[in-house]
Amino acid sequence: MPIRLSRGFAGYPTLCWLNSPSTRHETVRPGRQWLLSQSPRRIHVRPSMHIRRFLFRLIAYAWAAPNTLLGLAAGLVMLCLGGRLRFVAGVAEFHGGWLGRIVARLPEQVGFGAMTLGHAIVGIDQSTLCVLRAHEHAHVRQYEQWGLFFLPAYALSSLWQVVNGRSAHASNFFERQACAISSQAPSENKL
């Protein structure tokens, strides 16, 4: 029985039987038909690329999970102190509240605009998160690559910079890499 490739559930390609009255046919590539001699039923063809991408994302979340738990704990404290939560591109972004205002008033040497822990970002307010989003999401990708080893590697890189007379933060390998990535990313605030 002849079939055609059509769009099925969630945009995945589906092989549809041409003689089935209950099936709506939408040809994706005209002229591509196959013959099958089995019972008339739908056969879903899902590209392996989507499955691999899903599995890699799942592994990345699992690899960064211990650090994400630290970030979620910090975010929970922020929520308890009046902060807010927003999910952007699979990352939990916590901001505001009393803790955000306290961190914003800290001296520049100890304060920060946002901090990433796994797939959780803690920021002082929403506008600061918008400005630093590309940089912090670069850190999220670093957590996905380094997993449990990210925090010790970050600390060792900072220590190495201090021993060599440089800034622990600005000269850190991971910070320089995140700055380079964020400078290439399109900004939300540019008009």
C-alpha positions in Angstrom: 0.0 0.0 0.0 1.4 3.4 -0.9 2.2 5.9 1.9 3.5 9.5 2.0 5.6 11.4 4.5 3.6 13.9 6.4 3.7 16.2 9.4 2.4 14.4 12.5 2.2 15.1 16.2 4.5 17.9 17.4 5.8 18.4 13.9 7.5 15.0 13.7 7.4 13.4 10.2 4.8 10.7 10.0 4.3 8.0 7.4 0.5 8.0 6.4 -1.3 5.4 4.5 -2.8 6.8 1.3 -5.9 4.6 1.3 -6.9 5.3 4.9 -10.0 7.6 4.9 -9.3 8.7 8.5 -5.9 10.1 7.8 -5.2 13.7 6.7 -2.3 13.7 4.2 0.1 16.6 3.9 3.0 15.8 1.6 6.4 17.1 2.8 8.4 16.1 -0.2 6.4 15.6 -3.3 7.3 12.5 -5.3 8.6 10.5 -2.4 6.4 7.5 -1.9 7.0 4.1 -0.5 5.2 0.8 -0.8 4.5 -1.3 2.3 2.4 -4.5 2.3 1.4 -4.7 6.0 -1.9 -3.7 7.8 -3.0 -0.1 7.4 -1.7 1.8 10.5 0.3 5.0 11.2 4.0 4.6 11.6 5.7 7.5 13.4 9.3 8.3 12.2 11.1 10.4 14.8 14.6 11.5 13.7 17.3 10.2 16.0 18.8 13.7 16.1 15.9 14.9 18.4 16.3 11.9 20.7 20.1 12.5 20.9 19.6 16.2 21.6 17.1 15.4 24.4 19.4 12.8 25.9 22.4 15.1 25.9 20.3 17.9 27.5 19.1 15.4 30.2 22.7 14.3 30.9 23.9 18.0 31.1 21.1 18.7 33.6 22.1 15.6 35.7 25.8 16.4 35.5 25.2 20.0 36.8 22.5 18.9 39.3 24.6 19.0 42.5 25.6 22.6 41.8 22.0 23.4 40.8 20.8 22.2 44.2 23.1 24.8 45.8 21.6 27.4 43.5 18.0 26.3 44.3 18.8 26.5 48.0 20.1 30.1 47.6 17.1 30.9 45.5 14.7 29.5 48.1 16.2 31.8 50.7 15.8 34.6 48.3 12.1 33.7 47.7 11.5 33.5 51.4 12.9 37.0 51.7 10.5 38.4 49.1 12.4 37.6 45.9 10.9 36.4 42.6 11.5 33.4 40.3 11.5 33.4 36.5 12.5 30.5 34.1 14.5 31.6 31.0 15.8 29.0 28.6 15.7 26.2 31.1 17.4 28.2 33.8 15.8 29.3 37.1 16.5 33.0 37.7 15.9 34.3 41.2 16.0 38.1 41.8 14.9 40.9 44.2 13.6 40.8 47.7 15.5 41.8 50.8 18.5 39.6 49.9 18.8 41.4 46.5 18.8 44.8 48.1 21.4 43.7 50.7 23.7 42.3 48.1 23.3 45.5 46.0 24.5 47.6 48.9 27.7 45.6 49.5 31.0 47.1 48.6 32.1 46.5 45.0 34.9 44.1 46.0 32.5 41.7 47.6 29.2 42.4 45.9 27.9 41.0 42.6 25.1 41.6 40.1 24.3 37.9 39.6 25.8 34.6 40.5 25.3 31.2 38.7 25.1 27.9 40.5 24.3 25.1 38.0 21.0 25.9 36.3 20.1 28.5 38.9 21.0 32.2 38.7 20.7 34.5 41.7 20.6 38.2 40.8 20.0 41.5 42.7 17.1 42.6 40.5 15.4 41.8 37.2 17.1 44.7 35.2 20.5 43.5 36.3 19.7 39.9 35.2 18.6 41.2 31.8 21.9 43.0 31.3 24.0 40.0 32.6 21.8 37.2 31.1 24.2 36.2 28.3 27.2 36.1 30.6 25.4 34.1 33.3 24.0 31.6 30.7 27.6 31.1 29.5 28.4 30.1 33.1 25.5 27.6 32.9 27.1 26.0 29.9 30.4 25.8 31.8 28.6 24.0 34.6 27.1 21.6 32.1 30.7 20.9 30.8 32.5 20.7 34.1 29.7 19.4 36.4 30.9 18.7 40.0 34.4 19.9 39.1 33.3 23.4 38.1 33.4 25.0 41.6 36.8 23.6 42.6 38.2 24.5 39.1 36.9 28.0 39.4 38.4 28.3 42.9 41.8 27.0 41.7 41.8 29.4 38.7 41.1 32.3 41.1 43.8 31.1 43.4 46.3 30.9 40.5 45.5 34.4 39.5 46.0 35.8 43.0 49.3 33.9 43.4 50.4 35.5 40.1 49.4 39.0 41.2 46.2 39.3 39.1 42.6 39.8 39.9 40.9 36.7 41.3 37.7 37.5 39.4 38.5 39.5 36.3 41.5 37.3 35.4 39.8 34.0 36.1 39.8 31.6 33.1 36.0 30.9 33.4 35.1 34.6 33.7 37.2 35.5 30.7 35.6 32.7 28.7 32.1 33.8 29.8 32.9 37.5 28.9 34.1 36.4 25.4 30.9 34.3 24.8 28.6 37.0 26.1 30.2 39.7 24.0 29.4 37.7 20.9 25.8 37.0 21.9 23.1 39.4 20.8 21.8 41.5 23.6 18.2 41.8 24.6 18.7 45.5 25.4 20.1 46.6 22.1 17.6 48.3 19.8 
